[in-house]
Amino acid sequence: MGKAKKKTAISKKEEQQAQKVVKIVFVSLIILALVMLVAFSFFG
């Protein structure tokens, strides 16, 4: 029973970390898109 509880705790941690990574990726993509828009408006 102890092992099962530990496993669920680990999977929860992994899930939270995965969500964090996804958020970081989305934010960086949005920033990249904004930078590209600004660059195109200056050099376009």
C-alpha positions as CSV (number, residue, x, y, z in Angstrom):
1,M,0.0,0.0,0.0
2,G,2.9,2.3,0.7
3,K,4.4,1.8,-2.7
4,A,1.1,2.6,-4.4
5,K,0.9,5.9,-2.5
6,K,4.5,6.8,-3.4
7,K,3.8,6.0,-7.1
8,T,0.7,8.3,-7.2
9,A,2.8,11.1,-5.5
10,I,5.5,10.7,-8.1
11,S,3.1,10.7,-11.0
12,K,1.4,13.8,-9.6
13,K,4.8,15.5,-9.5
14,E,5.6,14.4,-13.0
15,E,2.2,15.7,-14.2
16,Q,2.8,19.1,-12.6
17,Q,6.2,19.3,-14.2
18,A,4.9,18.3,-17.6
19,Q,2.2,21.1,-17.3
20,K,5.0,23.5,-16.3
21,V,7.1,22.6,-19.4
22,V,4.0,22.9,-21.7
23,K,3.3,26.4,-20.3
24,I,6.9,27.4,-20.7
25,V,6.9,26.2,-24.3
26,F,3.7,28.0,-25.1
27,V,4.9,31.3,-23.6
28,S,8.2,31.1,-25.4
29,L,6.4,30.4,-28.7
30,I,4.1,33.5,-28.1
31,I,7.2,35.6,-27.3
32,L,8.9,34.3,-30.4
33,A,5.9,35.2,-32.5
34,L,5.7,38.7,-31.1
35,V,9.4,39.2,-31.7
36,M,9.0,38.1,-35.3
37,L,6.0,40.4,-35.8
38,V,8.1,43.4,-34.5
39,A,11.0,42.4,-36.7
40,F,8.9,42.1,-39.8
41,S,7.2,45.5,-39.1
42,F,10.7,47.1,-38.8
43,F,12.4,45.4,-41.8
44,G,9.3,44.5,-43.9
